[in-house]
Amino acid sequence: MRLVWFSIIAIAISFVISLVLGKIQYAESKGRSIVVIRDLISPGLHDLSGMIEVPKVCDEISVKAEQINPASYYLDFRTWEVPYRDCDEEGIPRVFHTTVIAPGAGVEFRAGLNGKPFSVIVLSEIKKK
């Protein structure tokens, strides 16, 4: 019986990994970027964190979550340039973190950087006490 459960879990994990990798490959082939977001769920809260590439080295990032409807949220990423600093035109990753007050299940997240939408993969995990 253990072997059956092990097989079921291994197949489920393989399916999730192939789904995530397939979505990343599809987005890259279309010239889009994908951001992986870690969602640490606790009762009524989603602690979202990850890394996003900003257009320039001297850009900083902020994120604001906006509720679109009861089950959907838009993560609005905005950049601003740090003044009085030399700035290279190459992208650099920046860490972000935000908290969204929402039900623990059935919530969808969408995102955009400076008004341009991009794909996200949300990896959810239930916070342990």
N, CA, C and O atoms as CSV, one atom per row, in Angstrom:
chain,resi,resn,atom,element,x,y,z
A,1,MET,N,N,0.824,-1.195,0.000
A,1,MET,CA,C,0.000,0.000,0.000
A,1,MET,C,C,0.868,1.259,0.000
A,1,MET,O,O,0.528,2.259,-0.632
A,2,ARG,N,N,2.003,1.195,0.723
A,2,ARG,CA,C,2.903,2.347,0.738
A,2,ARG,C,C,3.439,2.652,-0.649
A,2,ARG,O,O,3.579,3.817,-1.023
A,3,LEU,N,N,3.736,1.617,-1.409
A,3,LEU,CA,C,4.270,1.794,-2.752
A,3,LEU,C,C,3.254,2.497,-3.644
A,3,LEU,O,O,3.632,3.315,-4.483
A,4,VAL,N,N,1.988,2.196,-3.477
A,4,VAL,CA,C,0.938,2.850,-4.263
A,4,VAL,C,C,0.886,4.339,-3.927
A,4,VAL,O,O,0.841,5.174,-4.831
A,5,TRP,N,N,0.892,4.677,-2.647
A,5,TRP,CA,C,0.861,6.089,-2.242
A,5,TRP,C,C,2.124,6.819,-2.682
A,5,TRP,O,O,2.064,7.969,-3.116
A,6,PHE,N,N,3.257,6.153,-2.571
A,6,PHE,CA,C,4.504,6.766,-3.026
A,6,PHE,C,C,4.438,7.055,-4.522
A,6,PHE,O,O,4.862,8.121,-4.969
A,7,SER,N,N,3.907,6.111,-5.298
A,7,SER,CA,C,3.780,6.297,-6.745
A,7,SER,C,C,2.848,7.450,-7.081
A,7,SER,O,O,3.144,8.245,-7.972
A,8,ILE,N,N,1.734,7.549,-6.385
A,8,ILE,CA,C,0.768,8.629,-6.621
A,8,ILE,C,C,1.404,9.981,-6.312
A,8,ILE,O,O,1.258,10.924,-7.089
A,9,ILE,N,N,2.098,10.082,-5.203
A,9,ILE,CA,C,2.742,11.345,-4.831
A,9,ILE,C,C,3.847,11.698,-5.822
A,9,ILE,O,O,3.972,12.858,-6.215
A,10,ALA,N,N,4.649,10.718,-6.231
A,10,ALA,CA,C,5.724,10.973,-7.200
A,10,ALA,C,C,5.163,11.450,-8.533
A,10,ALA,O,O,5.730,12.348,-9.156
A,11,ILE,N,N,4.063,10.865,-8.974
A,11,ILE,CA,C,3.434,11.283,-10.232
A,11,ILE,C,C,2.892,12.703,-10.105
A,11,ILE,O,O,3.046,13.506,-11.025
A,12,ALA,N,N,2.263,13.018,-8.982
A,12,ALA,CA,C,1.720,14.366,-8.770
A,12,ALA,C,C,2.842,15.405,-8.764
A,12,ALA,O,O,2.708,16.465,-9.375
A,13,ILE,N,N,3.941,15.108,-8.078
A,13,ILE,CA,C,5.065,16.040,-8.040
A,13,ILE,C,C,5.659,16.213,-9.437
A,13,ILE,O,O,5.983,17.333,-9.832
A,14,SER,N,N,5.803,15.143,-10.176
A,14,SER,CA,C,6.320,15.217,-11.547
A,14,SER,C,C,5.420,16.066,-12.430
A,14,SER,O,O,5.903,16.846,-13.251
A,15,PHE,N,N,4.117,15.915,-12.263
A,15,PHE,CA,C,3.168,16.696,-13.051
A,15,PHE,C,C,3.302,18.188,-12.757
A,15,PHE,O,O,3.329,19.003,-13.678
A,16,VAL,N,N,3.386,18.543,-11.484
A,16,VAL,CA,C,3.514,19.954,-11.101
A,16,VAL,C,C,4.820,20.540,-11.648
A,16,VAL,O,O,4.824,21.652,-12.175
A,17,ILE,N,N,5.907,19.810,-11.526
A,17,ILE,CA,C,7.199,20.293,-12.027
A,17,ILE,C,C,7.143,20.483,-13.540
A,17,ILE,O,O,7.615,21.500,-14.048
A,18,SER,N,N,6.578,19.529,-14.264
A,18,SER,CA,C,6.505,19.669,-15.718
A,18,SER,C,C,5.594,20.820,-16.114
A,18,SER,O,O,5.855,21.494,-17.111
A,19,LEU,N,N,4.535,21.057,-15.359
A,19,LEU,CA,C,3.633,22.172,-15.629
A,19,LEU,C,C,4.358,23.504,-15.446
A,19,LEU,O,O,4.257,24.389,-16.296
A,20,VAL,N,N,5.085,23.648,-14.345
A,20,VAL,CA,C,5.826,24.883,-14.073
A,20,VAL,C,C,6.897,25.104,-15.135
A,20,VAL,O,O,7.003,26.200,-15.685
A,21,LEU,N,N,7.691,24.081,-15.428
A,21,LEU,CA,C,8.755,24.222,-16.423
A,21,LEU,C,C,8.181,24.485,-17.812
A,21,LEU,O,O,8.761,25.248,-18.584
A,22,GLY,N,N,7.074,23.876,-18.133
A,22,GLY,CA,C,6.432,24.126,-19.425
A,22,GLY,C,C,5.953,25.550,-19.556
A,22,GLY,O,O,6.088,26.155,-20.620
A,23,LYS,N,N,5.397,26.094,-18.496
A,23,LYS,CA,C,4.919,27.473,-18.524
A,23,LYS,C,C,6.091,28.438,-18.678
A,23,LYS,O,O,5.991,29.423,-19.409
A,24,ILE,N,N,7.199,28.162,-17.995
A,24,ILE,CA,C,8.389,29.005,-18.117
A,24,ILE,C,C,8.924,28.948,-19.544
A,24,ILE,O,O,9.248,29.983,-20.126
A,25,GLN,N,N,9.020,27.750,-20.109
A,25,GLN,CA,C,9.543,27.595,-21.464
A,25,GLN,C,C,8.631,28.300,-22.471
A,25,GLN,O,O,9.125,28.944,-23.396
A,26,TYR,N,N,7.331,28.192,-22.310
A,26,TYR,CA,C,6.400,28.852,-23.218
A,26,TYR,C,C,6.564,30.367,-23.161
A,26,TYR,O,O,6.595,31.028,-24.199
A,27,ALA,N,N,6.668,30.916,-21.963
A,27,ALA,CA,C,6.817,32.364,-21.822
A,27,ALA,C,C,8.129,32.843,-22.422
A,27,ALA,O,O,8.168,33.885,-23.076
A,28,GLU,N,N,9.204,32.091,-22.207
A,28,GLU,CA,C,10.493,32.476,-22.774
A,28,GLU,C,C,10.456,32.429,-24.291
A,28,GLU,O,O,11.084,33.262,-24.943
A,29,SER,N,N,9.742,31.484,-24.865
A,29,SER,CA,C,9.658,31.398,-26.317
A,29,SER,C,C,8.859,32.561,-26.897
A,29,SER,O,O,9.051,32.924,-28.057
A,30,LYS,N,N,7.981,33.137,-26.116
A,30,LYS,CA,C,7.185,34.285,-26.556
A,30,LYS,C,C,7.854,35.614,-26.204
A,30,LYS,O,O,7.295,36.678,-26.470
A,31,GLY,N,N,9.042,35.558,-25.610
A,31,GLY,CA,C,9.748,36.787,-25.254
A,31,GLY,C,C,9.222,37.449,-23.991
A,31,GLY,O,O,9.487,38.629,-23.757
A,32,ARG,N,N,8.496,36.725,-23.191
A,32,ARG,CA,C,7.956,37.273,-21.941
A,32,ARG,C,C,8.778,36.748,-20.775
A,32,ARG,O,O,9.465,35.732,-20.875
A,33,SER,N,N,8.688,37.461,-19.687
A,33,SER,CA,C,9.374,36.982,-18.493
A,33,SER,C,C,8.343,36.380,-17.537
A,33,SER,O,O,7.163,36.729,-17.558
A,34,ILE,N,N,8.824,35.480,-16.713
A,34,ILE,CA,C,7.979,34.869,-15.684
A,34,ILE,C,C,8.643,35.104,-14.339
A,34,ILE,O,O,9.858,34.971,-14.201
A,35,VAL,N,N,7.844,35.450,-13.365
A,35,VAL,CA,C,8.338,35.641,-12.007
A,35,VAL,C,C,7.712,34.567,-11.132
A,35,VAL,O,O,6.498,34.366,-11.137
A,36,VAL,N,N,8.567,33.882,-10.381
A,36,VAL,CA,C,8.092,32.870,-9.439
A,36,VAL,C,C,7.876,33.564,-8.096
A,36,VAL,O,O,8.776,34.217,-7.567
A,37,ILE,N,N,6.679,33.412,-7.561
A,37,ILE,CA,C,6.314,34.051,-6.291
A,37,ILE,C,C,6.062,32.967,-5.256
A,37,ILE,O,O,5.324,32.012,-5.500
A,38,ARG,N,N,6.678,33.130,-4.112
A,38,ARG,CA,C,6.437,32.211,-2.987
A,38,ARG,C,C,5.292,32.797,-2.165
A,38,ARG,O,O,5.342,33.959,-1.761
A,39,ASP,N,N,4.282,32.006,-1.924
A,39,ASP,CA,C,3.102,32.424,-1.174
A,39,ASP,C,C,3.033,31.610,0.112
A,39,ASP,O,O,2.699,30.425,0.092
A,40,LEU,N,N,3.350,32.252,1.220
A,40,LEU,CA,C,3.283,31.610,2.526
A,40,LEU,C,C,1.921,31.961,3.126
A,40,LEU,O,O,1.675,33.098,3.527
A,41,ILE,N,N,1.035,30.947,3.178
A,41,ILE,CA,C,-0.360,31.171,3.566
A,41,ILE,C,C,-0.548,30.921,5.058
A,41,ILE,O,O,-0.145,29.884,5.585
A,42,SER,N,N,-1.161,31.881,5.721
A,42,SER,CA,C,-1.633,31.707,7.093
A,42,SER,C,C,-3.092,32.168,7.092
A,42,SER,O,O,-3.525,32.778,6.115
A,43,PRO,N,N,-3.860,31.901,8.139
A,43,PRO,CA,C,-5.285,32.230,8.107
A,43,PRO,C,C,-5.557,33.693,7.731
A,43,PRO,O,O,-5.225,34.611,8.481
A,44,GLY,N,N,-6.162,33.888,6.564
A,44,GLY,CA,C,-6.535,35.217,6.107
A,44,GLY,C,C,-5.404,36.046,5.516
A,44,GLY,O,O,-5.625,37.198,5.142
A,45,LEU,N,N,-4.199,35.495,5.422
A,45,LEU,CA,C,-3.046,36.262,4.919
A,45,LEU,C,C,-2.251,35.466,3.896
A,45,LEU,O,O,-2.140,34.243,3.982
A,46,HIS,N,N,-1.704,36.184,2.933
A,46,HIS,CA,C,-0.774,35.628,1.954
A,46,HIS,C,C,0.491,36.483,2.010
A,46,HIS,O,O,0.460,37.655,1.632
A,47,ASP,N,N,1.592,35.915,2.472
A,47,ASP,CA,C,2.884,36.602,2.464
A,47,ASP,C,C,3.576,36.234,1.163
A,47,ASP,O,O,4.035,35.105,0.994
A,48,LEU,N,N,3.649,37.190,0.241
A,48,LEU,CA,C,4.205,36.954,-1.083
A,48,LEU,C,C,5.624,37.508,-1.158
A,48,LEU,O,O,5.883,38.629,-0.720
A,49,SER,N,N,6.538,36.719,-1.713
A,49,SER,CA,C,7.916,37.183,-1.858
A,49,SER,C,C,8.533,36.537,-3.090
A,49,SER,O,O,8.050,35.525,-3.598
A,50,GLY,N,N,9.605,37.148,-3.550
A,50,GLY,CA,C,10.307,36.627,-4.712
A,50,GLY,C,C,11.320,37.630,-5.218
A,50,GLY,O,O,11.703,38.565,-4.515
A,51,MET,N,N,11.750,37.419,-6.457
A,51,MET,CA,C,12.698,38.319,-7.106
A,51,MET,C,C,12.143,38.694,-8.472
A,51,MET,O,O,11.537,37.875,-9.162
A,52,ILE,N,N,12.362,39.943,-8.843
A,52,ILE,CA,C,11.924,40.443,-10.143
A,52,ILE,C,C,13.057,41.263,-10.742
A,52,ILE,O,O,13.748,41.994,-10.033
A,53,GLU,N,N,13.239,41.138,-12.043
A,53,GLU,CA,C,14.304,41.892,-12.699
A,53,GLU,C,C,13.798,43.279,-13.062
A,53,GLU,O,O,12.765,43.431,-13.715
A,54,VAL,N,N,14.554,44.299,-12.620
A,54,VAL,CA,C,14.229,45.679,-12.947
A,54,VAL,C,C,15.058,46.092,-14.163
A,54,VAL,O,O,16.121,45.522,-14.407
A,55,PRO,N,N,14.583,47.079,-14.929
A,55,PRO,CA,C,15.247,47.421,-16.185
A,55,PRO,C,C,16.673,47.960,-16.050
A,55,PRO,O,O,17.515,47.678,-16.903
A,56,LYS,N,N,16.958,48.726,-14.999
A,56,LYS,CA,C,18.278,49.349,-14.857
A,56,LYS,C,C,18.864,49.072,-13.477
A,56,LYS,O,O,18.136,48.802,-12.521
A,57,VAL,N,N,20.181,49.142,-13.391
A,57,VAL,CA,C,20.887,48.869,-12.141
A,57,VAL,C,C,20.458,49.826,-11.028
A,57,VAL,O,O,20.381,49.423,-9.867
A,58,CYS,N,N,20.180,51.075,-11.363
A,58,CYS,CA,C,19.840,52.055,-10.319
A,58,CYS,C,C,18.339,52.113,-10.028
A,58,CYS,O,O,17.891,53.007,-9.310
A,59,ASP,N,N,17.563,51.187,-10.566
A,59,ASP,CA,C,16.129,51.140,-10.285
A,59,ASP,C,C,15.848,50.410,-8.978
A,59,ASP,O,O,16.455,49.380,-8.685
A,60,GLU,N,N,14.943,50.946,-8.216
A,60,GLU,CA,C,14.414,50.280,-7.027
A,60,GLU,C,C,12.977,49.884,-7.335
A,60,GLU,O,O,12.398,50.338,-8.322
A,61,ILE,N,N,12.406,49.035,-6.486
A,61,ILE,CA,C,11.072,48.498,-6.787
A,61,ILE,C,C,10.138,48.624,-5.586
A,61,ILE,O,O,10.562,48.542,-4.433
A,62,SER,N,N,8.865,48.825,-5.889
A,62,SER,CA,C,7.820,48.757,-4.866
A,62,SER,C,C,6.691,47.912,-5.450
A,62,SER,O,O,6.546,47.806,-6.668
A,63,VAL,N,N,5.902,47.319,-4.577
A,63,VAL,CA,C,4.770,46.503,-5.032
A,63,VAL,C,C,3.552,46.831,-4.177
A,63,VAL,O,O,3.646,46.996,-2.960
A,64,LYS,N,N,2.418,46.918,-4.843
A,64,LYS,CA,C,1.149,47.180,-4.180
A,64,LYS,C,C,0.137,46.171,-4.702
A,64,LYS,O,O,0.025,45.980,-5.913
A,65,ALA,N,N,-0.591,45.528,-3.817
A,65,ALA,CA,C,-1.604,44.551,-4.208
A,65,ALA,C,C,-2.964,45.228,-4.276
A,65,ALA,O,O,-3.382,45.901,-3.334
A,66,GLU,N,N,-3.650,45.042,-5.402
A,66,GLU,CA,C,-4.978,45.618,-5.597
A,66,GLU,C,C,-5.973,44.484,-5.841
A,66,GLU,O,O,-5.712,43.579,-6.634
A,67,GLN,N,N,-7.099,44.538,-5.162
A,67,GLN,CA,C,-8.124,43.515,-5.336
A,67,GLN,C,C,-8.924,43.817,-6.599
A,67,GLN,O,O,-9.514,44.890,-6.722
A,68,ILE,N,N,-8.944,42.864,-7.544
A,68,ILE,CA,C,-9.708,43.018,-8.779
A,68,ILE,C,C,-11.147,42.567,-8.552
A,68,ILE,O,O,-12.095,43.251,-8.939
A,69,ASN,N,N,-11.292,41.416,-7.925
A,69,ASN,CA,C,-12.589,40.882,-7.520
A,69,ASN,C,C,-12.333,40.018,-6.286
A,69,ASN,O,O,-11.178,39.889,-5.880
A,70,PRO,N,N,-13.347,39.424,-5.676
A,70,PRO,CA,C,-13.121,38.686,-4.424
A,70,PRO,C,C,-12.079,37.570,-4.497
A,70,PRO,O,O,-11.506,37.198,-3.473
A,71,ALA,N,N,-11.827,37.030,-5.691
A,71,ALA,CA,C,-10.894,35.903,-5.804
A,71,ALA,C,C,-9.660,36.233,-6.647
A,71,ALA,O,O,-8.891,35.332,-6.981
A,72,SER,N,N,-9.458,37.498,-6.993
A,72,SER,CA,C,-8.355,37.851,-7.880
A,72,SER,C,C,-7.679,39.145,-7.414
A,72,SER,O,O,-8.338,40.126,-7.068
A,73,TYR,N,N,-6.344,39.111,-7.417
A,73,TYR,CA,C,-5.549,40.264,-6.992
A,73,TYR,C,C,-4.506,40.596,-8.051
A,73,TYR,O,O,-3.970,39.705,-8.711
A,74,TYR,N,N,-4.223,41.888,-8.205
A,74,TYR,CA,C,-3.218,42.367,-9.152
A,74,TYR,C,C,-2.051,42.940,-8.361
A,74,TYR,O,O,-2.226,43.836,-7.535
A,75,LEU,N,N,-0.862,42.414,-8.623
A,75,LEU,CA,C,0.344,42.912,-7.980
A,75,LEU,C,C,0.956,43.958,-8.900
A,75,LEU,O,O,1.467,43.634,-9.972
A,76,ASP,N,N,0.899,45.204,-8.477
A,76,ASP,CA,C,1.363,46.333,-9.287
A,76,ASP,C,C,2.789,46.700,-8.868
A,76,ASP,O,O,3.003,47.366,-7.855
A,77,PHE,N,N,3.759,46.248,-9.672
A,77,PHE,CA,C,5.158,46.546,-9.413
A,77,PHE,C,C,5.512,47.859,-10.106
A,77,PHE,O,O,5.190,48.056,-11.278
A,78,ARG,N,N,6.171,48.747,-9.382
A,78,ARG,CA,C,6.605,50.027,-9.935
A,78,ARG,C,C,8.087,50.222,-9.635
A,78,ARG,O,O,8.574,49.862,-8.563
A,79,THR,N,N,8.785,50.795,-10.599
A,79,THR,CA,C,10.204,51.103,-10.385
A,79,THR,C,C,10.398,52.604,-10.329
A,79,THR,O,O,9.602,53.373,-10.869
A,80,TRP,N,N,11.460,53.004,-9.671
A,80,TRP,CA,C,11.883,54.396,-9.684
A,80,TRP,C,C,13.406,54.406,-9.668
A,80,TRP,O,O,14.051,53.511,-9.122
A,81,GLU,N,N,13.955,55.439,-10.280
A,81,GLU,CA,C,15.397,55.543,-10.403
A,81,GLU,C,C,15.985,56.273,-9.207
A,81,GLU,O,O,15.507,57.339,-8.821
A,82,VAL,N,N,17.023,55.693,-8.627
A,82,VAL,CA,C,17.714,56.337,-7.512
A,82,VAL,C,C,18.449,57.556,-8.076
A,82,VAL,O,O,19.257,57.414,-8.994
A,83,PRO,N,N,18.184,58.743,-7.543
A,83,PRO,CA,C,18.831,59.942,-8.100
A,83,PRO,C,C,20.318,60.023,-7.739
A,83,PRO,O,O,20.790,59.389,-6.795
A,84,TYR,N,N,21.021,60.815,-8.518
A,84,TYR,CA,C,22.437,61.119,-8.270
A,84,TYR,C,C,23.316,59.877,-8.282
A,84,TYR,O,O,24.211,59.730,-7.450
A,85,ARG,N,N,23.057,58.997,-9.218
A,85,ARG,CA,C,23.846,57.775,-9.311
A,85,ARG,C,C,24.019,57.407,-10.785
A,85,ARG,O,O,23.081,57.526,-11.573
A,86,ASP,N,N,25.211,56.965,-11.149
A,86,ASP,CA,C,25.425,56.481,-12.512
A,86,ASP,C,C,24.613,55.202,-12.700
A,86,ASP,O,O,24.525,54.362,-11.804
A,87,CYS,N,N,24.029,55.079,-13.878
A,87,CYS,CA,C,23.089,53.982,-14.082
A,87,CYS,C,C,23.394,53.227,-15.362
A,87,CYS,O,O,23.377,53.804,-16.450
A,88,ASP,N,N,23.674,51.931,-15.233
A,88,ASP,CA,C,23.846,51.071,-16.403
A,88,ASP,C,C,22.478,50.627,-16.899
A,88,ASP,O,O,21.531,50.502,-16.123
A,89,GLU,N,N,22.391,50.395,-18.180
A,89,GLU,CA,C,21.127,50.013,-18.814
A,89,GLU,C,C,20.889,48.505,-18.821
A,89,GLU,O,O,20.143,48.006,-19.663
A,90,GLU,N,N,21.498,47.786,-17.914
A,90,GLU,CA,C,21.261,46.346,-17.860
A,90,GLU,C,C,20.380,46.018,-16.667
A,90,GLU,O,O,20.437,46.682,-15.632
A,91,GLY,N,N,19.565,44.985,-16.827
A,91,GLY,CA,C,18.652,44.609,-15.757
A,91,GLY,C,C,19.368,43.960,-14.592
A,91,GLY,O,O,20.457,43.403,-14.728
A,92,ILE,N,N,18.728,44.049,-13.455
A,92,ILE,CA,C,19.269,43.446,-12.236
A,92,ILE,C,C,18.099,42.947,-11.390
A,92,ILE,O,O,17.067,43.615,-11.337
A,93,PRO,N,N,18.223,41.803,-10.730
A,93,PRO,CA,C,17.120,41.305,-9.903
A,93,PRO,C,C,17.004,42.069,-8.583
A,93,PRO,O,O,18.003,42.442,-7.969
A,94,ARG,N,N,15.766,42.287,-8.173
A,94,ARG,CA,C,15.473,42.919,-6.881
A,94,ARG,C,C,14.497,42.024,-6.123
A,94,ARG,O,O,13.610,41.408,-6.716
A,95,VAL,N,N,14.670,41.962,-4.828
A,95,VAL,CA,C,13.798,41.170,-3.955
A,95,VAL,C,C,12.556,41.991,-3.617
A,95,VAL,O,O,12.639,43.204,-3.423
A,96,PHE,N,N,11.412,41.326,-3.550
A,96,PHE,CA,C,10.187,42.005,-3.133
A,96,PHE,C,C,9.468,41.169,-2.081
A,96,PHE,O,O,9.672,39.960,-1.965
A,97,HIS,N,N,8.630,41.847,-1.329
A,97,HIS,CA,C,7.793,41.188,-0.316
A,97,HIS,C,C,6.560,42.051,-0.101
A,97,HIS,O,O,6.650,43.273,0.012
A,98,THR,N,N,5.413,41.400,-0.047
A,98,THR,CA,C,4.176,42.098,0.273
A,98,THR,C,C,3.225,41.122,0.954
A,98,THR,O,O,3.377,39.907,0.825
A,99,THR,N,N,2.261,41.645,1.666
A,99,THR,CA,C,1.259,40.826,2.342
A,99,THR,C,C,-0.117,41.200,1.811
A,99,THR,O,O,-0.454,42.379,1.695
A,100,VAL,N,N,-0.902,40.180,1.491
A,100,VAL,CA,C,-2.253,40.386,0.979
A,100,VAL,C,C,-3.227,39.745,1.956
A,100,VAL,O,O,-3.050,38.595,2.359
A,101,ILE,N,N,-4.248,40.492,2.331
A,101,ILE,CA,C,-5.304,39.961,3.188
A,101,ILE,C,C,-6.353,39.348,2.269
A,101,ILE,O,O,-7.056,40.055,1.546
A,102,ALA,N,N,-6.447,38.012,2.308
A,102,ALA,CA,C,-7.358,37.289,1.409
A,102,ALA,C,C,-7.616,35.900,1.984
A,102,ALA,O,O,-6.870,35.430,2.842
A,103,PRO,N,N,-8.680,35.243,1.506
A,103,PRO,CA,C,-8.939,33.878,1.964
A,103,PRO,C,C,-7.769,32.963,1.624
A,103,PRO,O,O,-7.018,33.227,0.685
A,104,GLY,N,N,-7.619,31.897,2.385
A,104,GLY,CA,C,-6.497,30.989,2.183
A,104,GLY,C,C,-6.534,30.209,0.892
A,104,GLY,O,O,-5.481,29.822,0.385
A,105,ALA,N,N,-7.713,29.963,0.339
A,105,ALA,CA,C,-7.822,29.146,-0.877
A,105,ALA,C,C,-8.642,29.874,-1.934
A,105,ALA,O,O,-9.451,30.747,-1.619
A,106,GLY,N,N,-8.421,29.503,-3.189
A,106,GLY,CA,C,-9.215,30.043,-4.285
A,106,GLY,C,C,-8.840,31.446,-4.709
A,106,GLY,O,O,-9.672,32.161,-5.267
A,107,VAL,N,N,-7.608,31.858,-4.458
A,107,VAL,CA,C,-7.173,33.212,-4.805
A,107,VAL,C,C,-6.207,33.138,-5.986
A,107,VAL,O,O,-5.327,32.278,-6.029
A,108,GLU,N,N,-6.384,34.048,-6.942
A,108,GLU,CA,C,-5.529,34.118,-8.119
A,108,GLU,C,C,-4.743,35.426,-8.089
A,108,GLU,O,O,-5.272,36.466,-7.699
A,109,PHE,N,N,-3.485,35.368,-8.500
A,109,PHE,CA,C,-2.648,36.561,-8.557
A,109,PHE,C,C,-2.208,36.825,-9.983
A,109,PHE,O,O,-1.801,35.912,-10.701
A,110,ARG,N,N,-2.294,38.089,-10.390
A,110,ARG,CA,C,-1.767,38.573,-11.671
A,110,ARG,C,C,-0.802,39.690,-11.345
A,110,ARG,O,O,-0.827,40.237,-10.243
A,111,ALA,N,N,0.064,40.036,-12.316
A,111,ALA,CA,C,1.066,41.053,-12.003
A,111,ALA,C,C,1.449,41.855,-13.232
A,111,ALA,O,O,1.249,41.432,-14.370
A,112,GLY,N,N,2.013,43.040,-12.960
A,112,GLY,CA,C,2.522,43.896,-14.015
A,112,GLY,C,C,3.655,44.751,-13.475
A,112,GLY,O,O,3.678,45.101,-12.295
A,113,LEU,N,N,4.596,45.084,-14.352
A,113,LEU,CA,C,5.731,45.944,-13.995
A,113,LEU,C,C,5.603,47.228,-14.791
A,113,LEU,O,O,5.666,47.218,-16.020
A,114,ASN,N,N,5.423,48.339,-14.080
A,114,ASN,CA,C,5.240,49.655,-14.709
A,114,ASN,C,C,4.125,49.626,-15.762
A,114,ASN,O,O,4.238,50.244,-16.821
A,115,GLY,N,N,3.049,48.898,-15.450
A,115,GLY,CA,C,1.893,48.854,-16.330
A,115,GLY,C,C,1.922,47.763,-17.385
A,115,GLY,O,O,0.928,47.568,-18.085
A,116,LYS,N,N,3.031,47.045,-17.523
A,116,LYS,CA,C,3.131,45.970,-18.516
A,116,LYS,C,C,2.935,44.631,-17.813
A,116,LYS,O,O,3.712,44.281,-16.925
A,117,PRO,N,N,1.898,43.873,-18.202
A,117,PRO,CA,C,1.648,42.592,-17.529
A,117,PRO,C,C,2.732,41.566,-17.815
A,117,PRO,O,O,3.357,41.581,-18.876
A,118,PHE,N,N,2.945,40.685,-16.866
A,118,PHE,CA,C,3.858,39.561,-17.041
A,118,PHE,C,C,3.285,38.354,-16.316
A,118,PHE,O,O,2.402,38.480,-15.467
A,119,SER,N,N,3.801,37.186,-16.666
A,119,SER,CA,C,3.295,35.937,-16.090
A,119,SER,C,C,3.924,35.662,-14.734
A,119,SER,O,O,5.091,35.974,-14.497
A,120,VAL,N,N,3.139,35.078,-13.862
A,120,VAL,CA,C,3.644,34.679,-12.549
A,120,VAL,C,C,3.300,33.222,-12.304
A,120,VAL,O,O,2.282,32.710,-12.770
A,121,ILE,N,N,4.172,32.577,-11.566
A,121,ILE,CA,C,3.907,31.241,-11.048
A,121,ILE,C,C,3.924,31.378,-9.533
A,121,ILE,O,O,4.925,31.796,-8.952
A,122,VAL,N,N,2.824,31.028,-8.902
A,122,VAL,CA,C,2.708,31.152,-7.449
A,122,VAL,C,C,2.888,29.769,-6.829
A,122,VAL,O,O,2.121,28.844,-7.097
A,123,LEU,N,N,3.912,29.652,-6.000
A,123,LEU,CA,C,4.175,28.413,-5.274
A,123,LEU,C,C,3.691,28.612,-3.845
A,123,LEU,O,O,4.324,29.311,-3.053
A,124,SER,N,N,2.569,27.993,-3.529
A,124,SER,CA,C,1.929,28.197,-2.233
A,124,SER,C,C,2.425,27.175,-1.211
A,124,SER,O,O,2.715,26.021,-1.527
A,125,GLU,N,N,2.505,27.649,0.008
A,125,GLU,CA,C,2.913,26.812,1.133
A,125,GLU,C,C,2.134,27.277,2.357
A,125,GLU,O,O,2.009,28.476,2.603
A,126,ILE,N,N,1.618,26.334,3.114
A,126,ILE,CA,C,0.870,26.699,4.327
A,126,ILE,C,C,1.865,26.894,5.460
A,126,ILE,O,O,2.709,26.039,5.729
A,127,LYS,N,N,1.741,28.037,6.112
A,127,LYS,CA,C,2.644,28.374,7.225
A,127,LYS,C,C,2.374,27.475,8.391
A,127,LYS,O,O,1.234,27.312,8.826
A,128,LYS,N,N,3.442,26.887,8.899
A,128,LYS,CA,C,3.330,26.016,10.061
A,128,LYS,C,C,3.598,26.823,11.320
A,128,LYS,O,O,4.445,27.716,11.335
A,129,LYS,N,N,2.870,26.498,12.362
A,129,LYS,CA,C,3.014,27.231,13.622
A,129,LYS,C,C,4.247,26.796,14.374
A,129,LYS,O,O,4.523,27.311,15.457
